[in-house]
Amino acid sequence: MTGERRYAVIETRGVLSLEGEDTRGFLQGLISNDIGKVSSKRAIYATLLTPQGKFLHDFFIAERDGALLLDCERARRDDLARRLAFYRLRARVEVTPRDDLAVLVLHGEGAGAALGLDDVEGRARPFTDGVAFIDPRLAAAGARAILPASNARRAAEAAGFAPGDVADYDRRRLALALPDGSRDIRVEKSILAEIGIEGLNGLDFEKGCFVGQEVTARSYHRASLRKRLFGVEIDGPPPAPDTPVTLAGRAAGEMRSAGGERGLAVLRLDRVAEAAESGDSLRAGDARLRPVKPPWARF
């Protein structure tokens, strides 16, 4: 990303703190990524699934002062905490909502350097009284920080970032075809292979078992996967989420989030290939769509 360095406080994100001597072993058996990767110098992106391999939550995990901080969807934070508590049993883990902490996104030319970070996915370091890290999914998305809410804006501005807005960040996100939690990944319906979580560094098959691991592994090795998440260029009014996408009147997929001339859609691979061959446009509502394979995708 280029341009002036800017930050925005993402009010739709919340923080859970996990502490206790069993925390890492507890999470290791639950989430799709390897908790062993997390340190004061590295953050990760991960998901929590149903036993059937369906999406429940995604989140970023960073470490600060021995605690693991989960940057998650604020509106669904209580549900995530409840599900973690369900699996906790006798594990010595404390799960605490942290309303005193805010989540920021920081982007623009030299954003990583301004935070003392190399532009490497997941690179992290303590920052003021919190932690800053390069987006573990894609370095081009910029950086994130988890900071005390009372001082978050002052800390960002002291590091050389000007106030920005969430809409600007969302445009950048859509340009990179990055899904935004349950806005783009259907809860208890989507599988990781359709979304391409492996291309976003959110899945590690070498780490051992996790909830939904067996079904997830089968889906990645299945040759008949029919749908994938695409970026779309929009000619016309941005379609609402869940708007059906069609090709010559036949079902081709459905929209996810959108804004301006960019959006995301889960599309049938055969329809995308057919549209490319025939020159016909995909349609959603009153808009024409041109599918664009995400730069990070591995299909």
N, C-alpha and C positions, 0 to 999 in steps of 0.2 A: 504494500500500500504506500502511496505517495501523498504528498501534501502536508499542510500544517499538522503538527501533533495535537491531537484532541483527546478528550476523555468524556465519558458519560457514565453516570451512576445508573445501573440497570435495576430499576425498582421491582421488576418482575422476578428477580433472582433473590434467593435467600441462602442462608448458611446454616449447616448443621455441624456441630463439633463432636467428634468421637474421641474419647480418652479412656484409658484403662489398659492394664497389662495384656489383655487378650485381644485388643482392638485389631491388630494386623492379621492375626490368624482367623479371627471372626470374619473380617471382610474378604479375606483370600478365598474362602469357600463359597462366597456369595456372588461376587461381581465378575464381569467379563474380562477385566484386565488384571495385571499382576501388581498387587499392592506392594510387592517387594521393590518395585521401581521407584516408589515415592520416597523422597528425602527432602532435606532443606534446599537441595539443588535441583529437584525435579518434581513436576506435577504430572498427573495423568488425566485422561478422559476415560470414563467407564460407564457401564450400564448395569441395571438390575433387571432380571427377566423373571417370568413365571417358570415353573417347572416344565411347561410345554414350549419354552423358548420364545415366548411372546414378550414384547417390550413393556416394561413398567416405568422405569425412570432412567434418565441419563444425568451425569454430573461430572464435575471436575473435582479432583482430590489433590490438595496441597498440604504440606506440613508446616506448622508453626509452633515453636516451643514444645515439641513433643506431641501436640494434638494434631489429629487429622481433620482438616476443614473441607467440607463438601459444599461446593458452589452448585446449587440446585434450583429448580423452579419453586419460587416462593409459594404460589398457590397450591402446590402439591407437596410442600415440605412436610406437612403433618402426616400425609399418607406414607411418604418415604420413611419417616421416623417410626411410624406404626409397623411397617413391614420389617424394618431392621429389628425392632423390639420383638417381633414374632419369632425371629430366628435366633435371638440372643440366648435364650434358655439360661444356663448358668454362667455364660461367659462374662468375664469381668470387663464390661464395656459400658460407658456412660454416653448416651446420645442426647445432646442438648441443642435446642434451637438457639441461634445466636442473633437476636434482633439488634444487638449492639454493633454488628458487623455489616458492612455494605460491600456489594460487588461492583467493580468498575471494569469497563473496557477502555483500552488506551491504544490508539492507532495513529498512523501517519509516519512520514519518513523519519527514521532514526528512533522510533518509539522504544525498541528494545534497548538500544544504547543509552537512552535517557534514563532507563530504569536499572542500568548496569547489567544488562542481559545480552547474551548472544542471540541472534535470530534463529534459534533451534527449537523445534517443537518441544514443549514441556520444560525448557530451561527455567529454573526458579531461583529466587533469593529472598531473604527477609527484606522488607521494604517498610520503613518507618515502624509502626507497631503492628504490621501485618505481613503479607507476602504478595509478591508480584511474580508472574510467570508468563512466558510466551504460550499462546494458545496451543495445547497439546495436539489438537486436531490438525492444524495447519498454521505454519508460521506467518503466512500471508494475512491471516485474520488479525494479527497484532497481538497485544498483550492483555492480560486480565490481572486484577488485583483484588484481594480481600483485605479490607482495611476497617479500622474503627469508624463507624458512621459519623461520629462527631468531628472527625478530622480528615475524612476521605478527600473532599474537594481541595482543601488547603494542601494536602500532601501531593496530589496530582499536579496542582498548579506550581508548587515549589519545584517539581521535577521538570517543569517546562511544557506542560500540557495546558492548552486553552479549553474552556468549557465547550462541549459539543452537545449533540442530542442523540437520543436513541434511534431516531429515524435515519440519521446518517449512518450509524452502525448497522442498522438493518439493511440498508441499501448495499453496504459492503458485504454483509453476510450473504445476501441473495446473489450478488455477483459471483461469489465463490461457491454457490450452491451448498451452503452449510445448513443442515437441518437445525431447527431450534426446538428441541425437546418435543413435548406433546403437540405443539403447533404443527409439526411435520411428521412425527412418528406416532402412529395410532396405538394408544394404550390397550394392551391385551389383544392386539390384532397384528401389528407389524412384526416381522422377523428381521434380525440384524442384516441378513444377506441382502434383502430388498433395499435397505437403506444404504448399505455399503460401509458399515461401521468399521470393518477391517481397514479400509482406506483412510479412515480418520483416526487411526492408532487407538481405537477403543476396544480391541479384542485381541486376546493372546491365548492361542490354543496350546502353548507350551507350559502354561502356568499350572495345569492340573484342573481338577473338576471345579465347576461353579454351577449355580442353579440355572437349569436350562441348557447346560453345555452339550449334552448328547444330541438333542434336537438341533441345536445351533450348528454343530459340526456336520450333521447330515445335510442340512440345508446348503452349506457352503460347498459340499462335494456333489450336490445334485446337479446334473447337467441340464435339467428341465426347468430351472428357475425362470419364470415368465416375466416378472416385473422388476423394475429398478427405479430408484430415485434419480430424476434428471433436473437440471436447471432448464428453465424455459425463457425464451425471449418472447415478450407479449406485444402483439399488435392489436391495440384496442383497450377497453377498460379492464383493469386487473380482475380476474375472476375470484370469487369468494372461495375460501377453503371448502373442499369436498365437491366443488363443481365438477360434474362428469366431463371428461375429455373424450372426444370422438374423432374418428377418421371416416369420412364419407358415411356418417350416420351410425357407425359401429363403435362399440365401447373400446376405448383405448387406454383408460386410466382415470385418475382424478387429481384435481389440484390440491396443493397444500398452501403454504403461505405465499403471498405475492405483494408487490408494491411497485408502482411505476411500470417500467418496461421489463421487470425481472420477476421471476417466481420460481417455485419448485412444484414438481408434479411427480407422482408415481405412475409410470407408463409401462405398457406392455412392450416388450422388446420387439415382437413381431410387427406391431403397428408402427413403431418408430422406423424399423427397416423398410416397411411398406411405404410409408410417407416419403422417405428419402429416395426410394426408387421411382415412385409415381410422380413426385413433385406436388402432391396434394398437401394441404395444410391440416394440422391437427387443430381442433376447435374446442373452446371452453366458453360457454355462454356466447357473448358477442365478440369474443377475441379470437384471433389466430395465434397459434403457438409454434415456435420453432424450438425443438428440443436440443439441448446442448449437454453433452456428456461432462459431468463435473471433472475439474482438473485433477482431483485426487482419486477418482474412481478406478477400480481395478477390473472392470468387466470389459 
